[in-house]
């Protein structure tokens, strides 16, 4: 079903049972897979591929227990040129996916997220709200990127990394603050980054490390709790 107020560019290929709602804009040379749903107002650039069963522009929801209510009036989802979106992926309204980004199957990207040019978001990655991911970043399979987090350019995050932003785990009125990962840092498999910590420029976090305090520029930390190798 294609709404009559949708605008679709040239040479667009649509799969079976695609739903395109009102005020959607799709550029040229776009490929949309089977059973894709594109919600109202979504903007898609040129040369974009969206694979089967994905949902673009989903609105957030909540219940009475949630302490942080989502922004139900978030701006529209913007997908820039040459983006690839895998199967069964959900992108929320209010986020910006910049040129050349690759998003793997089963990823979920919440509202108010920006992903910079040429970055990779791997299979089954979760990216929560109010998070900024820079240019040429790699986030590998199964990683959890918490809300209120900043990842600068050219960062590498290995598979199954976990991050957090709530120091008191929902028990106090604490301002949420996710980790900050500075340019060129490397995070190993299964590492855990606690709320508010800073990984410095070019810093390295070893596989399985639990980072409880800031990591200085170009330092290598390992262990639980993580300590610099030269300590």
C-alpha positions, 0 to 999 in steps of 0.5 A: 500500500502506497499513500497518495501523499508519498513522493517516490523518486525514479528507478525505485524497486519495491518488494511485495506487501510494502507499506508507505504512509503519508508524506514519506519521501524516497529518493532515486535508485532506492531498493525496498525489500518485502514487507517493509513498513515506512512510517509517516514523514520518513525521508530517504535519500538516493541509492538506499537499500532497505531489506525485508521486514524492516520498520522505518520511522517507528514512534516511541511508546511508554507505560506508567512505570517508565521514569523517562517518558519518550518524546512523542513529538520527535522529528522525522527519521532522516536516512541520507544517501547510500545507506544500507539497512538490513532485515528486521531492523527498526529505526525510530522517528527523530533519528538521522542516519548519515551517508554511507552508513551500514546497519546490520540485520535485527538492529534497533536504533531509537529516537534522537540518535545520530549516526555519522558518515560511513559508520557500521552498526552490526547485527543485533546491535541496540542503540538507545535514545539521545546518543551520538555516533561519529564518523567511520565508527564500527559497532560490532554484533550484539553490542548494547549502546545505552542512552545519553552516550557519545561515541566520537569518530573512528572508534571500534567497539567489539562484539557484545560490549555493554554500556550503562547510564544509570548509576543507581539502577532506577533507585534514585533521581540521578541524571542519566549519563552514558560513557563518552568514547573519544576519537580512535578508541578501541573497545574489546569483546564483552567489555562493560563500560559504567555510567559517565566514564570517559575513554580517552583518545586512542584508549584501548579497553581489553576484552572482558574488562569492566571499566569503572573510571576514566581511561587516559588518552592512549592508555591500555586497560584490562581486567575487572575492575579495569587497570592500566597495564603500566600500573 
